[in-house]
Amino acid sequence: MSGNLILSFYLYVFIVCSLIGVFFLTKKIGPSRQNPAKNKTYESGIVNFYGGINSSINVKYYLVAIVFVIFDIEAVFMYPWAVSLRELGEYGLVVMFVFMAILLVGLFYIYKKKILRWE
């Protein structure tokens, strides 16, 4: 085996042992005051203001979150493309325009369905 591989293995074992040691150390040293309020399911102190278990939240919140994730992922894909545009050439440019066109069609669909409009 190579020397770098053995060194990496020892480093990995050291990091795992260090993490386990830190977890046990914080459990031992840290405060542990038990009280009924702390042991509740929701420790934040906020009472369920949406109603009971069967109450629902408006779907618009979920739709806006999904749209945000989709367009956030678009930005994640565009950055490496912009960095390596010279190596990709015209083919990379055309492929990114197709990708952007598909997302633009999706944006027009979202606009037509009035998902982003709050009433």
Phi and psi restraints in degrees (value plus and minus 20) as a CYANA .aco file:
   2 SER   PHI     -95.5   -55.5
   2 SER   PSI     133.9   173.9
   3 GLY   PHI     -86.0   -46.0
   3 GLY   PSI     -55.2   -15.2
   4 ASN   PHI     -87.1   -47.1
   4 ASN   PSI     -55.9   -15.9
   5 LEU   PHI     -86.9   -46.9
   5 LEU   PSI     -62.2   -22.2
   6 ILE   PHI     -85.2   -45.2
   6 ILE   PSI     -62.1   -22.1
   7 LEU   PHI     -83.4   -43.4
   7 LEU   PSI     -60.5   -20.5
   8 SER   PHI     -83.9   -43.9
   8 SER   PSI     -60.4   -20.4
   9 PHE   PHI     -82.6   -42.6
   9 PHE   PSI     -66.2   -26.2
  10 TYR   PHI     -82.9   -42.9
  10 TYR   PSI     -58.0   -18.0
  11 LEU   PHI     -85.3   -45.3
  11 LEU   PSI     -61.6   -21.6
  12 TYR   PHI     -81.3   -41.3
  12 TYR   PSI     -66.9   -26.9
  13 VAL   PHI     -82.1   -42.1
  13 VAL   PSI     -61.3   -21.3
  14 PHE   PHI     -82.9   -42.9
  14 PHE   PSI     -62.5   -22.5
  15 ILE   PHI     -86.9   -46.9
  15 ILE   PSI     -63.5   -23.5
  16 VAL   PHI     -83.0   -43.0
  16 VAL   PSI     -64.6   -24.6
  17 CYS   PHI     -84.4   -44.4
  17 CYS   PSI     -57.9   -17.9
  18 SER   PHI     -84.2   -44.2
  18 SER   PSI     -62.9   -22.9
  19 LEU   PHI     -84.0   -44.0
  19 LEU   PSI     -64.3   -24.3
  20 ILE   PHI     -81.8   -41.8
  20 ILE   PSI     -61.4   -21.4
  21 GLY   PHI     -83.4   -43.4
  21 GLY   PSI     -61.1   -21.1
  22 VAL   PHI     -85.8   -45.8
  22 VAL   PSI     -60.0   -20.0
  23 PHE   PHI     -81.5   -41.5
  23 PHE   PSI     -66.2   -26.2
  24 PHE   PHI     -86.9   -46.9
  24 PHE   PSI     -57.5   -17.5
  25 LEU   PHI     -85.2   -45.2
  25 LEU   PSI     -63.4   -23.4
  26 THR   PHI     -88.5   -48.5
  26 THR   PSI     -53.2   -13.2
  27 LYS   PHI     -86.7   -46.7
  27 LYS   PSI     -57.7   -17.7
  28 LYS   PHI     -97.4   -57.4
  28 LYS   PSI     -63.3   -23.3
  29 ILE   PHI    -104.0   -64.0
  29 ILE   PSI     -56.1   -16.1
  30 GLY   PHI     -84.3   -44.3
  30 GLY   PSI     137.8   177.8
  31 PRO   PHI     -91.4   -51.4
  31 PRO   PSI     126.4   166.4
  32 SER   PHI    -159.1  -119.1
  32 SER   PSI      54.4    94.4
  33 ARG   PHI    -111.5   -71.5
  33 ARG   PSI     101.0   141.0
  34 GLN   PHI    -118.9   -78.9
  34 GLN   PSI     110.1   150.1
  35 ASN   PHI    -168.3  -128.3
  35 ASN   PSI     142.1   182.1
  36 PRO   PHI     -82.1   -42.1
  36 PRO   PSI     -55.8   -15.8
  37 ALA   PHI     -87.3   -47.3
  37 ALA   PSI     -56.2   -16.2
  38 LYS   PHI     -93.2   -53.2
  38 LYS   PSI     -49.2    -9.2
  39 ASN   PHI    -105.5   -65.5
  39 ASN   PSI     -19.2    20.8
  40 LYS   PHI     -87.5   -47.5
  40 LYS   PSI     142.3   182.3
  41 THR   PHI     -83.3   -43.3
  41 THR   PSI     -64.3   -24.3
  42 TYR   PHI    -128.8   -88.8
  42 TYR   PSI      86.5   126.5
  43 GLU   PHI    -100.9   -60.9
  43 GLU   PSI     -32.9     7.1
  44 SER   PHI     -87.8   -47.8
  44 SER   PSI     -38.8     1.2
  45 GLY   PHI      71.6   111.6
  45 GLY   PSI     -23.7    16.3
  46 ILE   PHI    -104.9   -64.9
  46 ILE   PSI     103.6   143.6
  47 VAL   PHI     -96.3   -56.3
  47 VAL   PSI     128.7   168.7
  48 ASN   PHI     -82.7   -42.7
  48 ASN   PSI      78.7   118.7
  49 PHE   PHI    -108.2   -68.2
  49 PHE   PSI     -20.0    20.0
  50 TYR   PHI    -103.6   -63.6
  50 TYR   PSI     -31.0     9.0
  51 GLY   PHI      96.5   136.5
  51 GLY   PSI    -170.5  -130.5
  52 GLY   PHI    -101.3   -61.3
  52 GLY   PSI    -185.8  -145.8
  53 ILE   PHI     -86.6   -46.6
  53 ILE   PSI     -55.5   -15.5
  54 ASN   PHI    -106.4   -66.4
  54 ASN   PSI     -19.5    20.5
  55 SER   PHI     -95.4   -55.4
  55 SER   PSI     132.4   172.4
  56 SER   PHI    -136.8   -96.8
  56 SER   PSI     138.5   178.5
  57 ILE   PHI    -121.4   -81.4
  57 ILE   PSI     129.4   169.4
  58 ASN   PHI     -77.5   -37.5
  58 ASN   PSI     115.6   155.6
  59 VAL   PHI     -89.0   -49.0
  59 VAL   PSI     -43.3    -3.3
  60 LYS   PHI     -78.1   -38.1
  60 LYS   PSI     -53.3   -13.3
  61 TYR   PHI     -82.2   -42.2
  61 TYR   PSI     -63.1   -23.1
  62 TYR   PHI     -88.0   -48.0
  62 TYR   PSI     -59.7   -19.7
  63 LEU   PHI     -84.4   -44.4
  63 LEU   PSI     -63.1   -23.1
  64 VAL   PHI     -84.1   -44.1
  64 VAL   PSI     -58.6   -18.6
  65 ALA   PHI     -84.8   -44.8
  65 ALA   PSI     -61.5   -21.5
  66 ILE   PHI     -86.3   -46.3
  66 ILE   PSI     -62.0   -22.0
  67 VAL   PHI     -82.7   -42.7
  67 VAL   PSI     -60.8   -20.8
  68 PHE   PHI     -81.1   -41.1
  68 PHE   PSI     -64.0   -24.0
  69 VAL   PHI     -83.1   -43.1
  69 VAL   PSI     -61.8   -21.8
  70 ILE   PHI     -80.7   -40.7
  70 ILE   PSI     -67.1   -27.1
  71 PHE   PHI     -98.8   -58.8
  71 PHE   PSI     -39.6     0.4
  72 ASP   PHI     -91.7   -51.7
  72 ASP   PSI     -60.3   -20.3
  73 ILE   PHI     -84.1   -44.1
  73 ILE   PSI     -53.6   -13.6
  74 GLU   PHI     -78.8   -38.8
  74 GLU   PSI     -64.5   -24.5
  75 ALA   PHI     -84.8   -44.8
  75 ALA   PSI     -55.3   -15.3
  76 VAL   PHI     -85.7   -45.7
  76 VAL   PSI     -57.1   -17.1
  77 PHE   PHI     -95.0   -55.0
  77 PHE   PSI     -49.0    -9.0
  78 MET   PHI     -95.6   -55.6
  78 MET   PSI     -49.2    -9.2
  79 TYR   PHI     -84.9   -44.9
  79 TYR   PSI     -71.2   -31.2
  80 PRO   PHI     -84.3   -44.3
  80 PRO   PSI     -51.2   -11.2
  81 TRP   PHI     -84.1   -44.1
  81 TRP   PSI     -63.6   -23.6
  82 ALA   PHI     -86.2   -46.2
  82 ALA   PSI     -54.0   -14.0
  83 VAL   PHI     -90.2   -50.2
  83 VAL   PSI     -58.1   -18.1
  84 SER   PHI    -127.4   -87.4
  84 SER   PSI      10.0    50.0
  85 LEU   PHI     -85.1   -45.1
  85 LEU   PSI     -58.1   -18.1
  86 ARG   PHI     -85.1   -45.1
  86 ARG   PSI     -58.5   -18.5
  87 GLU   PHI     -92.3   -52.3
  87 GLU   PSI     -51.1   -11.1
  88 LEU   PHI     -96.0   -56.0
  88 LEU   PSI     -51.6   -11.6
  89 GLY   PHI      52.8    92.8
  89 GLY   PSI    -174.0  -134.0
  90 GLU   PHI     -87.1   -47.1
  90 GLU   PSI     -54.1   -14.1
  91 TYR   PHI     -81.2   -41.2
  91 TYR   PSI     -64.6   -24.6
  92 GLY   PHI     -83.8   -43.8
  92 GLY   PSI     -55.6   -15.6
  93 LEU   PHI     -86.2   -46.2
  93 LEU   PSI     -64.1   -24.1
  94 VAL   PHI     -85.5   -45.5
  94 VAL   PSI     -62.9   -22.9
  95 VAL   PHI     -82.5   -42.5
  95 VAL   PSI     -60.2   -20.2
  96 MET   PHI     -88.7   -48.7
  96 MET   PSI     -55.2   -15.2
  97 PHE   PHI     -86.3   -46.3
  97 PHE   PSI     -56.8   -16.8
  98 VAL   PHI     -84.8   -44.8
  98 VAL   PSI     -63.8   -23.8
  99 PHE   PHI     -79.9   -39.9
  99 PHE   PSI     -65.0   -25.0
 100 MET   PHI     -86.5   -46.5
 100 MET   PSI     -55.3   -15.3
 101 ALA   PHI     -86.1   -46.1
 101 ALA   PSI     -60.9   -20.9
 102 ILE   PHI     -82.4   -42.4
 102 ILE   PSI     -62.6   -22.6
 103 LEU   PHI     -88.1   -48.1
 103 LEU   PSI     -53.7   -13.7
 104 LEU   PHI     -87.4   -47.4
 104 LEU   PSI     -58.9   -18.9
 105 VAL   PHI     -82.1   -42.1
 105 VAL   PSI     -61.5   -21.5
 106 GLY   PHI     -83.0   -43.0
 106 GLY   PSI     -58.4   -18.4
 107 LEU   PHI     -86.4   -46.4
 107 LEU   PSI     -61.4   -21.4
 108 PHE   PHI     -83.2   -43.2
 108 PHE   PSI     -58.2   -18.2
 109 TYR   PHI     -83.9   -43.9
 109 TYR   PSI     -63.3   -23.3
 110 ILE   PHI     -83.0   -43.0
 110 ILE   PSI     -60.8   -20.8
 111 TYR   PHI     -86.4   -46.4
 111 TYR   PSI     -60.3   -20.3
 112 LYS   PHI     -86.5   -46.5
 112 LYS   PSI     -57.2   -17.2
 113 LYS   PHI     -98.5   -58.5
 113 LYS   PSI     -25.0    15.0
 114 LYS   PHI      39.5    79.5
 114 LYS   PSI      20.3    60.3
 115 ILE   PHI     -90.7   -50.7
 115 ILE   PSI     -56.0   -16.0
 116 LEU   PHI    -107.3   -67.3
 116 LEU   PSI     -18.6    21.4
 117 ARG   PHI    -112.4   -72.4
 117 ARG   PSI     103.7   143.7
 118 TRP   PHI    -115.6   -75.6
 118 TRP   PSI     115.5   155.5
